Amino acid sequence: MSSKNGPEVPGKTKAGVSRRGFLGRAGVGGGLLGTGLLGRKGLAAPPTEANLAGPGAAPITLKINGKPRTLKVEPRVTLLDAMRNYLDLTGGKRVCDRATCGACTVILNGKSVYSCTVLAIDAQGKDIQTIEGISEGEPHPVSVAFVKHDAQQCGYCTPGFVMAAKAFLDGNPDPTEAEVREGLCGNLCRCGTYMGVRQAVLEAAEQMKGGKHA
């Protein structure tokens, strides 16, 4: 079909603009409008740095080995990392960081815990004991027994084992070997010195019966 102005093009309006052309122009115009107006109002602007900032370091006080220690840490910092990186208490080791090996064991309110699973801010107001604080002028009986029975090889797991053993003996001062095996099952030794560990704990139990190190 033809008209006075020539053959008609399907989809073309009488004004000479096709639907595709109209939509294309509308899209360009809408984009410019959005850039000009929305950007000016801040609706399309990227968030500022202040909006992205997370919680910063906060001051906390930890009672470690009977003494208050004040430091500033982010809320996400674990007790293990706070002690190692901020307080230079490096006895507890960061090995698995998944609460499976026990190398980071400390005593918290009388119970052995994996310090890699405790947030430092949650440990406030609690009594924390580490391998650095169990001696009273002389090596602790558990430490002495570990050396005597060669209960360590590489030594990486030893501080955690000693702390777990002390906490175990504090609650069970006269254990059997089977009870020692079960009581320390949460600690792993890659060198396999479990027999030496059990013998050391049994001997330490005998040495601790006097109550001096209870």
CORNORVEN-V503048 format. One record per residue. RES is the residue in one letter. PHI is phi in degrees with one decimal (none if undefined). PSI is psi in whole degrees, 0 to 359 (NA if undefined). D_LAST is the distance of its C-alpha to the last C-alpha in Angstrom with 1 decimal. Layout:
{{RES:PHI:PSI:D_LAST} {RES:PHI:PSI:D_LAST}}
//
This chain:
{{M:none:141:107.1} {S:-121.1:165:108.3} {S:-131.9:184:108.7} {K:-64.3:332:110.7} {N:-95.1:9:108.0} {G:114.0:184:107.8} {P:-65.4:142:105.8} {E:-79.4:143:102.7} {V:-100.3:126:99.3} {P:-55.4:135:97.0} {G:83.3:0:94.2} {K:-97.0:133:96.0} {T:-77.6:168:96.7} {K:-64.2:336:100.1} {A:-79.2:358:98.8} {G:90.9:14:98.3} {V:-117.0:126:94.5} {S:-75.9:161:92.8} {R:-60.4:322:89.8} {R:-63.9:318:87.7} {G:-65.8:320:88.8} {F:-62.4:314:88.2} {L:-65.2:324:84.6} {G:-63.6:316:84.0} {R:-66.4:322:85.3} {A:-64.5:323:83.3} {G:-65.5:316:80.1} {V:-61.9:316:80.7} {G:-64.8:320:81.5} {G:-65.2:323:78.4} {G:-65.1:317:76.2} {L:-64.8:321:77.7} {L:-63.8:316:77.4} {G:-64.6:319:73.7} {T:-64.3:320:73.0} {G:-75.2:313:74.9} {L:-84.8:311:73.8} {L:-67.2:320:70.4} {G:-63.8:321:69.2} {R:-65.7:326:70.7} {K:-84.0:351:68.8} {G:87.7:3:65.5} {L:-73.0:330:65.2} {A:-103.5:2:65.4} {A:-75.7:147:63.6} {P:-67.1:152:60.3} {P:-62.4:148:57.2} {T:-76.4:167:56.4} {E:-62.5:327:53.3} {A:-63.2:326:51.8} {N:-71.9:339:52.0} {L:-94.9:349:50.0} {A:-69.3:136:47.2} {G:-96.0:186:43.7} {P:-66.3:133:40.8} {G:-88.5:185:39.9} {A:-65.7:141:36.8} {A:-126.5:146:35.0} {P:-72.7:134:32.7} {I:-136.4:161:29.1} {T:-126.4:126:25.9} {L:-114.4:136:22.5} {K:-93.7:101:19.3} {I:-117.2:124:17.6} {N:53.8:39:14.6} {G:84.4:359:15.2} {K:-123.2:140:18.9} {P:-74.0:135:22.0} {R:-126.1:122:24.1} {T:-103.1:136:27.6} {L:-153.9:170:29.7} {K:-119.4:122:32.7} {V:-138.7:157:32.7} {E:-72.1:151:34.9} {P:-58.1:338:33.6} {R:-83.3:352:33.6} {V:-73.3:132:31.1} {T:-79.7:164:27.8} {L:-61.0:321:24.4} {L:-59.3:309:24.5} {D:-67.9:327:27.9} {A:-63.4:317:27.1} {M:-69.2:316:24.2} {R:-74.4:315:26.2} {N:-91.8:339:29.7} {Y:-115.3:333:29.2} {L:-116.8:1:26.0} {D:59.5:33:26.1} {L:-103.1:91:22.6} {T:-103.8:12:23.8} {G:-61.0:311:20.8} {G:-68.7:134:21.1} {K:-105.0:144:24.4} {R:-95.6:100:27.3} {V:-109.3:286:28.6} {C:-84.6:327:29.9} {D:58.4:26:29.5} {R:-135.9:17:29.9} {A:58.8:44:26.5} {T:-126.6:338:27.0} {C:-104.8:331:25.4} {G:84.5:4:21.8} {A:-66.1:342:22.3} {C:-102.2:16:21.5} {T:-61.0:133:18.2} {V:-131.2:171:15.9} {I:-104.5:122:13.2} {L:-120.0:114:15.2} {N:51.6:42:14.0} {G:86.3:358:11.0} {K:-121.5:143:13.4} {S:-75.1:134:14.7} {V:-138.3:157:18.3} {Y:-82.7:114:21.2} {S:-71.1:347:21.9} {C:-76.7:351:25.6} {T:-107.3:359:26.1} {V:-108.1:127:24.8} {L:-73.4:141:27.3} {A:-58.9:322:26.2} {I:-66.9:334:28.0} {D:-81.3:347:26.1} {A:-88.4:359:22.7} {Q:-65.0:142:23.7} {G:78.9:6:21.9} {K:-116.4:154:18.7} {D:-82.9:120:15.3} {I:-113.4:128:15.6} {Q:-122.4:131:13.2} {T:-118.2:173:15.0} {I:-60.0:333:14.9} {E:-72.4:344:16.3} {G:-115.2:12:13.5} {I:-91.9:350:10.3} {S:-84.9:147:11.5} {E:-121.6:66:11.4} {G:86.8:345:14.8} {E:-150.5:160:14.4} {P:-57.6:144:13.7} {H:-67.3:147:10.3} {P:-53.0:326:10.4} {V:-66.3:317:11.3} {S:-63.2:317:14.1} {V:-62.3:317:15.3} {A:-67.5:325:15.6} {F:-62.2:319:17.5} {V:-68.8:316:19.9} {K:-61.9:320:20.4} {H:-98.0:14:21.3} {D:51.1:49:23.3} {A:-87.2:21:21.4} {Q:-149.1:149:23.2} {Q:-124.3:282:26.9} {C:-70.3:334:28.0} {G:85.2:356:24.5} {Y:-68.4:325:25.2} {C:-89.0:350:22.8} {T:-59.4:313:20.0} {P:-57.7:319:18.1} {G:-65.7:320:18.1} {F:-63.9:317:17.1} {V:-62.3:317:14.1} {M:-67.7:320:12.9} {A:-64.5:320:13.9} {A:-65.8:318:12.1} {K:-63.0:315:8.6} {A:-62.4:322:9.5} {F:-64.3:315:10.9} {L:-71.1:332:8.2} {D:-62.6:327:5.9} {G:-95.0:340:9.3} {N:-140.4:82:10.6} {P:-73.3:348:8.6} {D:-133.9:67:12.2} {P:-86.1:161:14.4} {T:-90.0:169:18.0} {E:-63.7:324:19.6} {A:-64.1:322:21.5} {E:-69.4:324:18.4} {V:-64.6:317:17.0} {R:-58.7:315:20.5} {E:-72.7:321:20.6} {G:-67.7:334:17.2} {L:-108.7:18:18.1} {C:-68.2:348:21.7} {G:-85.0:0:21.7} {N:-116.5:137:21.5} {L:-112.7:144:24.6} {C:-123.1:115:25.4} {R:-68.6:336:29.1} {C:-84.9:347:29.1} {G:76.9:34:28.0} {T:-91.2:38:25.2} {Y:-64.5:323:23.6} {M:-63.0:317:23.8} {G:-64.3:322:22.1} {V:-62.7:314:19.3} {R:-64.4:317:18.8} {Q:-63.3:322:19.0} {A:-64.8:318:16.4} {V:-66.9:320:13.8} {L:-64.7:319:14.8} {E:-69.6:321:14.5} {A:-61.3:324:11.2} {A:-60.4:320:10.0} {E:-65.0:320:11.8} {Q:-71.2:333:10.5} {M:-90.1:357:6.7} {K:-64.6:339:8.1} {G:-68.1:343:8.4} {G:92.2:356:5.0} {K:-62.3:322:5.8} {H:-108.5:18:3.8} {A:-70.1:NA:0.0}}
//
